[in-house]
Amino acid sequence: MFRPRALLLFSVSASVALAGCTVGPNYRPSTPAELGIPDAWSVPAAARADNLTRWWDRFDDPVLGELVEAARAGNTDLAQAVGRLRQARESLVQSRSQLLPTVSGSAGYNRSFNLVGGSSNLTLPDGTVTTISRSAGDSFSLGLDAQYQLGLFGEVRRTVEATRAEEQAAGYDYAAVLVSVESDIARNYVLVRAFQAQIANARASLRIQDDNLEIAGFRVQAGLVSSTDVEQARSQRAQTAATIPSLEQQYAAAVARLGVLSGQAPGALRARMEATRPIPTAPGVVGAGIPADTLRQRPDVLAAERALAAATARIGVAKAELYPALAIIGNIQTNATSIGNIGDAITGGLFAGLTQAIFNGGRLRSQVRSAEAAADVAFASYKGTVLLALEDVENAIVALDTARQREVQFRIAFNAASNSALLARSQYRTGLTDFTTLNQQEAALLSAQNGLTQARSDQAAALIALYAALGGGWEPASIPTAAATRASTPRPTGSN
């Protein structure tokens, strides 16, 4: 017959011997070829890889830098991502705790009364007095219970492996939200400046059209032209004026979006953004590196890779359910009639038992197949995320190149339209051309002016999209540490 100590040694020896029996596939990172990553971009791109950790500094716009920093500190989507990261880290702590035994203690005190020893008088209901004997005793008890579920086939270790990968994925998810918020701030800031420029274009055109309307009125009064010129001038001015409220509405919406993205009320930045500034520009050449760089630069790609690693580990957890499980239970107790001799008599017990599923209607094997299917889904999602990242980069490169080409052509068109409109105004004043020609030239000038503004805005937006597509705006140090995530924002509490 085994003694408790021998049984304990046997159980520990068995667990050590079986520690290497971890079932399920070991995770292996996918190669670029398995993910469908080409060796080079299909569009012209600089092969070097730039450091884009703080890409917004390249625009050399202090207001943009302030807005990005405000969003990094106060954005509510980032606060939610921090909360999810905290949850993932606590899940990892909980799964790691399964590697250690669970120990609980107990303590008790009991006072008993016996009708033995001592005496006292007791008056009965009929008035009779009787004498009874009694005595009292105290007892104290202490106990310690321990339970240990040994993962003989790696179910505990695979669970820890899965939750560790999920915790890492939550960190990369936070970084992906950070990159998205930074690019949204910059994109809306560009919209704000573009709408300001378009409003300024329209108001400048209105001033010229007011002059043209006045000149047309003088010429009508002088009998040089018909009232048609005045009506055309009034119509053109009204159409130009009608565009301003729409532009102001779009400007107000972009400013409100900046406020919300930075964790403030929609109108918090209205006064800050009133001062007109030019559309931000940055150095045109961006080093995109090679397509395989997306595997380490894009946080959403890294998060998808970690999700695949977690799904792979879950296969091992499911497979381990098919094999025996070993549990060890032990307890120690002591009882005494006084605190002083509490340790005089100690008793205890130790139990080790194996459990094995015999019949479960195919449920356990179905769980294995389900875990394998989940891993296939995770791989497809990972590959899809990688391909989408490559698509984002190439689309942004093409968009940037076309915006530059359009800016060059619109600059030529603007210069030509400016000269033509100036000449048409001079000729109309002297009666060398009609108002229809002047009207057409003024409309062409405003169109070219807005086209140039839009091309500059599109160029800045494409550059921002390229920075985000390349995974700029974060680094591993950007992910909050465990200590930082514990210092969460205080929440309002209600009273019961």
URRACOR-V793072 format. One record per residue. N is the residue number from 1. RES is the residue in one small letter. SS is DSSP state (@ for helix, = for strand, . for the rest). PSI is psi in whole degrees, 0 to 359 (NA if undefined). Layout:
<<N RES SS PSI> <N RES SS PSI>>
This chain:
<<1 m . 134> <2 f . 139> <3 r . 161> <4 p @ 317> <5 r @ 321> <6 a @ 322> <7 l @ 321> <8 l @ 315> <9 l @ 322> <10 f @ 316> <11 s @ 316> <12 v @ 318> <13 s @ 320> <14 a @ 320> <15 s @ 321> <16 v @ 320> <17 a @ 327> <18 l @ 3> <19 a . 331> <20 g . 357> <21 c . 55> <22 t . 117> <23 v . 167> <24 g . 160> <25 p . 144> <26 n . 137> <27 y . 137> <28 r . 124> <29 p . 141> <30 s . 146> <31 t . 159> <32 p . 324> <33 a . 320> <34 e . 331> <35 l . 359> <36 g . 27> <37 i . 124> <38 p . 169> <39 d . 333> <40 a . 163> <41 w . 150> <42 s . 356> <43 v . 156> <44 p . 128> <45 a . 148> <46 a = 133> <47 a . 340> <48 r . 157> <49 a = 115> <50 d . 156> <51 n . 111> <52 l . 25> <53 t . 318> <54 r . 64> <55 w @ 333> <56 w @ 337> <57 d @ 339> <58 r @ 338> <59 f @ 347> <60 d . 46> <61 d . 106> <62 p @ 328> <63 v @ 317> <64 l @ 316> <65 g @ 320> <66 e @ 319> <67 l @ 318> <68 v @ 316> <69 e @ 322> <70 a @ 320> <71 a @ 321> <72 r @ 331> <73 a @ 329> <74 g @ 358> <75 n . 134> <76 t @ 329> <77 d @ 322> <78 l @ 322> <79 a @ 321> <80 q @ 320> <81 a @ 323> <82 v @ 318> <83 g @ 318> <84 r @ 325> <85 l @ 319> <86 r @ 317> <87 q @ 316> <88 a @ 322> <89 r @ 323> <90 e @ 326> <91 s @ 322> <92 l @ 319> <93 v @ 317> <94 q @ 318> <95 s @ 324> <96 r @ 330> <97 s @ 337> <98 q . 345> <99 l . 347> <100 l . 155> <101 p . 156> <102 t = 123> <103 v = 133> <104 s = 148> <105 g = 159> <106 s = 153> <107 a = 145> <108 g = 155> <109 y = 137> <110 n = 136> <111 r = 122> <112 s = 150> <113 f = 129> <114 n = 145> <115 l . 52> <116 v . 132> <117 g . 146> <118 g . 170> <119 s . 158> <120 s = 153> <121 n = 137> <122 l = 122> <123 t = 122> <124 l . 167> <125 p . 329> <126 d . 6> <127 g . 354> <128 t . 138> <129 v = 127> <130 t = 159> <131 t = 130> <132 i = 157> <133 s . 144> <134 r . 163> <135 s = 156> <136 a = 150> <137 g = 149> <138 d = 147> <139 s = 144> <140 f = 145> <141 s = 144> <142 l = 144> <143 g = 155> <144 l = 123> <145 d = 141> <146 a = 138> <147 q = 139> <148 y = 117> <149 q = 107> <150 l = 124> <151 g . 82> <152 l . 329> <153 f . 24> <154 g . 12> <155 e @ 324> <156 v @ 316> <157 r @ 322> <158 r @ 324> <159 t @ 317> <160 v @ 319> <161 e @ 318> <162 a @ 313> <163 t @ 330> <164 r @ 317> <165 a @ 322> <166 e @ 324> <167 e @ 319> <168 q @ 321> <169 a @ 322> <170 a @ 324> <171 g @ 317> <172 y @ 328> <173 d @ 320> <174 y @ 315> <175 a @ 323> <176 a @ 320> <177 v @ 320> <178 l @ 313> <179 v @ 318> <180 s @ 317> <181 v @ 317> <182 e @ 316> <183 s @ 324> <184 d @ 318> <185 i @ 310> <186 a @ 319> <187 r @ 316> <188 n @ 329> <189 y @ 319> <190 v @ 320> <191 l @ 318> <192 v @ 311> <193 r @ 326> <194 a @ 318> <195 f @ 322> <196 q @ 318> <197 a @ 319> <198 q @ 323> <199 i @ 317> <200 a @ 320> <201 n @ 315> <202 a @ 319> <203 r @ 323> <204 a @ 320> <205 s @ 324> <206 l @ 318> <207 r @ 319> <208 i @ 318> <209 q @ 329> <210 d @ 318> <211 d @ 317> <212 n @ 321> <213 l @ 320> <214 e @ 317> <215 i @ 318> <216 a @ 321> <217 g @ 317> <218 f @ 319> <219 r @ 326> <220 v @ 315> <221 q @ 327> <222 a . 356> <223 g . 17> <224 l . 330> <225 v . 169> <226 s . 171> <227 s . 353> <228 t @ 322> <229 d @ 318> <230 v @ 318> <231 e @ 321> <232 q @ 318> <233 a @ 319> <234 r @ 318> <235 s @ 314> <236 q @ 319> <237 r @ 318> <238 a @ 320> <239 q @ 320> <240 t @ 316> <241 a @ 328> <242 a @ 337> <243 t @ 339> <244 i @ 313> <245 p @ 321> <246 s @ 317> <247 l @ 322> <248 e @ 324> <249 q @ 317> <250 q @ 323> <251 y @ 314> <252 a @ 321> <253 a @ 320> <254 a @ 321> <255 v @ 318> <256 a @ 321> <257 r @ 323> <258 l @ 319> <259 g @ 313> <260 v @ 319> <261 l @ 330> <262 s . 11> <263 g . 27> <264 q . 175> <265 a . 155> <266 p . 327> <267 g . 8> <268 a . 334> <269 l . 8> <270 r @ 313> <271 a @ 323> <272 r @ 329> <273 m @ 1> <274 e . 323> <275 a . 124> <276 t . 134> <277 r . 156> <278 p . 161> <279 i . 127> <280 p . 144> <281 t . 157> <282 a . 164> <283 p . 133> <284 g . 333> <285 v . 123> <286 v . 126> <287 g = 110> <288 a = 351> <289 g . 214> <290 i . 159> <291 p @ 325> <292 a @ 342> <293 d @ 338> <294 t @ 337> <295 l @ 337> <296 r @ 349> <297 q @ 322> <298 r . 120> <299 p @ 328> <300 d @ 327> <301 v @ 317> <302 l @ 322> <303 a @ 318> <304 a @ 323> <305 e @ 319> <306 r @ 326> <307 a @ 323> <308 l @ 319> <309 a @ 320> <310 a @ 317> <311 a @ 323> <312 t @ 318> <313 a @ 328> <314 r @ 335> <315 i @ 317> <316 g @ 322> <317 v @ 316> <318 a @ 320> <319 k @ 326> <320 a @ 336> <321 e . 342> <322 l . 347> <323 y . 167> <324 p . 151> <325 a = 137> <326 l = 129> <327 a = 139> <328 i = 129> <329 i = 131> <330 g = 154> <331 n = 152> <332 i = 133> <333 q = 153> <334 t = 143> <335 n = 143> <336 a = 159> <337 t . 353> <338 s . 158> <339 i @ 326> <340 g @ 327> <341 n @ 32> <342 i . 332> <343 g . 13> <344 d . 324> <345 a . 114> <346 i = 130> <347 t = 160> <348 g = 173> <349 g = 157> <350 l = 133> <351 f = 135> <352 a = 131> <353 g = 146> <354 l = 137> <355 t = 142> <356 q . 127> <357 a . 130> <358 i . 311> <359 f . 127> <360 n . 20> <361 g . 23> <362 g . 8> <363 r @ 316> <364 l @ 317> <365 r @ 328> <366 s @ 323> <367 q @ 324> <368 v @ 313> <369 r @ 324> <370 s @ 319> <371 a @ 322> <372 e @ 321> <373 a @ 321> <374 a @ 323> <375 a @ 322> <376 d @ 319> <377 v @ 317> <378 a @ 322> <379 f @ 317> <380 a @ 321> <381 s @ 320> <382 y @ 311> <383 k @ 319> <384 g @ 321> <385 t @ 320> <386 v @ 311> <387 l @ 323> <388 l @ 323> <389 a @ 317> <390 l @ 320> <391 e @ 317> <392 d @ 316> <393 v @ 311> <394 e @ 321> <395 n @ 319> <396 a @ 322> <397 i @ 314> <398 v @ 316> <399 a @ 321> <400 l @ 317> <401 d @ 316> <402 t @ 324> <403 a @ 322> <404 r @ 316> <405 q @ 319> <406 r @ 323> <407 e @ 318> <408 v @ 314> <409 q @ 321> <410 f @ 331> <411 r @ 318> <412 i @ 315> <413 a @ 321> <414 f @ 316> <415 n @ 317> <416 a @ 317> <417 a @ 324> <418 s @ 314> <419 n @ 319> <420 s @ 318> <421 a @ 320> <422 l @ 317> <423 l @ 320> <424 a @ 322> <425 r @ 315> <426 s @ 318> <427 q @ 325> <428 y @ 322> <429 r @ 326> <430 t . 2> <431 g . 17> <432 l . 351> <433 t . 164> <434 d . 171> <435 f @ 331> <436 t @ 317> <437 t @ 316> <438 l @ 317> <439 n @ 316> <440 q @ 319> <441 q @ 321> <442 e @ 319> <443 a @ 320> <444 a @ 323> <445 l @ 314> <446 l @ 320> <447 s @ 316> <448 a @ 323> <449 q @ 313> <450 n @ 326> <451 g @ 319> <452 l @ 319> <453 t @ 316> <454 q @ 321> <455 a @ 320> <456 r @ 320> <457 s @ 317> <458 d @ 324> <459 q @ 315> <460 a @ 319> <461 a @ 319> <462 a @ 323> <463 l @ 318> <464 i @ 316> <465 a @ 322> <466 l @ 318> <467 y @ 316> <468 a @ 320> <469 a @ 328> <470 l . 359> <471 g . 25> <472 g . 161> <473 g . 4> <474 w . 166> <475 e . 165> <476 p @ 326> <477 a @ 346> <478 s @ 337> <479 i . 126> <480 p . 140> <481 t . 170> <482 a @ 320> <483 a @ 322> <484 a @ 322> <485 t @ 335> <486 r @ 330> <487 a . 67> <488 s . 163> <489 t . 132> <490 p . 139> <491 r . 143> <492 p . 139> <493 t . 145> <494 g . 158> <495 s . 145> <496 n . NA>>
